[in-house]
Amino acid sequence: MTVQDIHVRIKSLAADRNLSMYELAKRAGMAESTIYNLFERGTMPKLETLEKLCSAMDVSLSDFFVFLSGPEKRIHMTGDEIALIELNRELTRRNREHLIVYAQGMLASQQTKKSENH
């Protein structure tokens, strides 16, 4: 993964959310010049900077990097999995946390039933 890949990903995510670099900087609590310099100088963002940018775009660091892996490493998802991800993106952070807890409970229940049947 190159610096250019990371810059393209940041710009792509911002564009998907209709965020200008100014709006992205404001949401991330950073000076616009910080983002401008990052792209102009072609430097690798510090982890702290990347975390702030991801948070401002409501993207986890893992989601940010998943799409940077090569085709041989990409995860192939079903339509249902894609639909769940798209719904998840529309939820508030709090509701996403509730959804995770609910899904974990469902999985635990499913696993308990499987172990009882075997």
N, C-alpha and C positions, 0 to 999 in steps of 0.2 A: 504494500500500500504506500503510495507516494503522497507527498505534500499536495500535489496537484489533485489527486483523487479526493483528499479530504476537503480541499477548497471547493471542488465541483459539487461534492455532497452537501456542504453547507449552503452553497448558492441554490442548489436544486431544492433542498428542503424549504429554504426561505421563500423561493418562488412558488412552490406548491401551496404555501400558506399566505401568499400575496403580501409578503413582508419585504419592505425595502431594507437596505442595510441600516438605515437610520432607525427604522422601527424595530429591527432585530436587536440592534445595540441597546435601544431604550428598554426593551423587554428583558434583555440580559443584564441590565444594570451596568453597561459599559459605555465608554465614549465611542462615538462613531469612528473616530480616528483610529481607535484600536483595531477595529475590524478592517478598516480601509488599509492600514499599514500591514496587517496580516496578509491580505491578498496582494498588495503592491510589492511587498518585499519577498513574497513567496516563502514565508516562514511557516514552520509547523506550529500550530497552536499548542499552548501548554494545556495539560489535562484540565486544569481549573477553568481555563477559557472555554474549552470544548464542552465541559459540563454546563457552564452557564448558557452557552449558545443552544445546546440540546434542550435544556430546561425551558428556555425562552420559546423554543419551537415545539415543546411538549413531545420530545422524542427521547427515549432512553439511550444511553451510550451503546448498549448492546444492539438496539435497532439501528443506530447510526452506522455501526460497523458491519452488521450483517450484510448489507447491500454492497459493501466494498469487497467482499470476498469474490474469488473467481467463480466462473460458471460451474466448475467441478465441485465447489464447496457450497453452492447455493442450496437452500432448502426448498424443496418442491412442496407446495401447499395445495390442498384441495379447495374447492369453491367454498365449502363451509368454513375452513380455516381462514381463508381470505375475508369472508363476511364477518367473522368474529373479530378479526384485526381491525377492519374498517369500523365496526360498531364501537370497539374499544377506543378508537381514536376520537370518537365523538363524545365520550363520557368525560365527566370531570375527574380530576385526580382522585378525589375521595370515592367516587362511584367505581373507578377502576380498582381501587384497593378492596372495596366490598366485593366486587366481581371475582377477584383473585381468591379471597377467603371462601366465597361460595363455591367456586370451582374446585378448590382444594378439598372442601368438605364433600363435594360430590365424588371426587376421585377416591377419597378415603372410604366412603360408603361402598363404592363399586369394588374396591379392592377387598373389603371385608366380606362382601357377598361372594366374591370369587373364591376366597380362601375357605369360606364355609361350605361351598359346593364341591370342593376338592378333597 
